[in-house]
Amino acid sequence: MLKREHITDAIAFWEPARIGYNLVLALITAALIGPPLMSGALPFNFVSVPSLIILAVVANVAYCVIYPIDLFLQSSDFRERRRGWRIGLWLTGTMFAAALTWLCAGAIANEVVDYDVLAKSGERFHPIVVRSGDGADRVAGTVFEISAAELAAADAYEVADYERVEAQLASGSRAWVYVKR
């Protein structure tokens, strides 16, 4: 049977441990986003503060998943044995959250490839066409007739992540397309 002392005991262990959990996640985020931010390679206006706040909230909601498990164990015959498992549960959960934070914060830090291009275009995201290998796949777009000088300017504008290839269009004609290298 669940008792008030079980809840008090769970809070007394898990809430101080939450500080370490959040510290680990904050350090990972700072390690990934901090250097490009401090060097100017990642302009501050490209860092999604709302995304970071949402990630922090989700991480702390996920942290709360341990409470029902802990309370269940406390009200069971495993009460005394669960004390030894708490540290293991905290480490496992923190490592899992750290891996997810590494992926999410890394995606935020790497979502933009060339900040000069983004500053010139005024757009935050530049979609990139990726070869799928499926001839039935299509990408909607517009074909522009341009001069050789304009094509050279487009080549100079595109970053190293793109390459220009000639593609067969659904209409049967051919056109230059920039795709992911």
Secondary structure, DSSP 8 states (H G I E B T S, - for coil): ---HHHHHHHHHHHHHHHHHHHHHHHHHHHHHHHHHHHHTSS-GGGS-HHHHHHHHHHHHHHHTTHHHHHHHHHTSTTHHHHHHHHHHHHHHHHHHHHHHHHHHHHHHHHS-S-HHHHHHH--S----B---S-TT-----------HHHHHHHHHHS-TTEEEEEEE-TTS-EEEEEEE-
